[in-house]
Amino acid sequence: MGPPYYLFLPLLAAIVYAASGLCYKRAFQEGVGLARSFFVSNLVVGLAFVPLLLIEDRPIPWRDAIYPAATGVVFFLGNVLNFM
């Protein structure tokens, strides 16, 4: 049995984060505005995670909706602080 492959996800996240930082730096040098890059960044993240709703086969309990909503707010605020 091989190593658990989910342990490589933090490494993948670090690589993607570093690559996106370089892309942001290049985009800012080319004259792309902060608001546009912030919008595109959030749009791409949203499009990446929305399909995860489709693979859930159980009904989503509405009483637990606060957890993903709070996670989304915290992620959004973290993204705002990252751009600042």
C-alpha positions as CSV (number, residue, x, y, z in Angstrom):
1,M,0.0,0.0,0.0
2,G,1.4,3.4,-1.0
3,P,1.4,6.6,1.0
4,P,-1.9,8.4,1.5
5,Y,-2.1,10.7,-1.5
6,Y,-4.2,13.3,0.3
7,L,-1.0,14.3,2.2
8,F,0.3,15.8,-1.0
9,L,-2.6,18.3,-1.2
10,P,-0.8,20.9,1.0
11,L,2.2,20.7,-1.3
12,L,0.0,21.2,-4.3
13,A,-1.7,24.2,-2.6
14,A,1.7,25.7,-1.9
15,I,2.8,25.3,-5.5
16,V,-0.4,26.8,-6.8
17,Y,-0.2,29.7,-4.3
18,A,3.3,30.5,-5.3
19,A,2.5,30.3,-9.0
20,S,-0.6,32.5,-8.6
21,G,1.5,35.1,-6.7
22,L,3.9,35.3,-9.6
23,C,1.0,35.6,-12.0
24,Y,-0.5,38.5,-9.9
25,K,2.9,40.2,-9.9
26,R,3.2,40.0,-13.6
27,A,-0.4,41.1,-14.1
28,F,0.1,44.2,-11.9
29,Q,3.3,45.0,-13.9
30,E,1.2,44.9,-17.1
31,G,-1.3,47.4,-15.7
32,V,-4.2,45.2,-14.6
33,G,-6.1,46.8,-11.8
34,L,-6.5,45.5,-8.3
35,A,-10.3,45.3,-8.6
36,R,-10.3,43.3,-11.8
37,S,-7.7,40.8,-10.5
38,F,-9.7,40.5,-7.3
39,F,-12.9,39.8,-9.2
40,V,-11.3,37.3,-11.6
41,S,-9.7,35.5,-8.7
42,N,-12.9,35.1,-6.8
43,L,-14.7,34.1,-9.9
44,V,-12.2,31.3,-10.7
45,V,-12.3,30.0,-7.1
46,G,-16.1,30.0,-7.2
47,L,-16.2,28.1,-10.5
48,A,-13.7,25.6,-9.1
49,F,-15.7,24.8,-6.0
50,V,-19.4,25.0,-7.2
51,P,-19.2,21.6,-9.0
52,L,-18.6,20.0,-5.6
53,L,-22.2,20.6,-4.8
54,L,-23.2,18.4,-7.6
55,I,-21.3,15.3,-6.3
56,E,-23.1,15.3,-3.0
57,D,-25.8,12.6,-3.1
58,R,-27.4,13.3,0.3
59,P,-29.7,16.2,0.9
60,I,-28.0,19.2,2.4
61,P,-29.4,20.0,5.9
62,W,-30.2,23.7,6.0
63,R,-29.6,23.9,9.7
64,D,-25.9,23.4,9.0
65,A,-25.7,26.1,6.3
66,I,-23.9,28.5,8.6
67,Y,-20.7,26.5,8.4
68,P,-20.1,26.8,4.6
69,A,-21.4,30.4,4.7
70,A,-18.9,31.3,7.5
71,T,-16.1,29.5,5.7
72,G,-16.9,31.5,2.5
73,V,-16.9,34.8,4.4
74,V,-13.6,34.0,6.1
75,F,-12.1,33.0,2.7
76,F,-13.4,36.2,1.1
77,L,-11.9,38.3,3.9
78,G,-8.6,36.5,3.7
79,N,-8.5,37.1,0.0
80,V,-9.2,40.8,0.6
81,L,-6.4,41.0,3.1
82,N,-4.1,39.1,0.7
83,F,-4.7,41.7,-2.0
84,M,-4.2,44.6,0.5
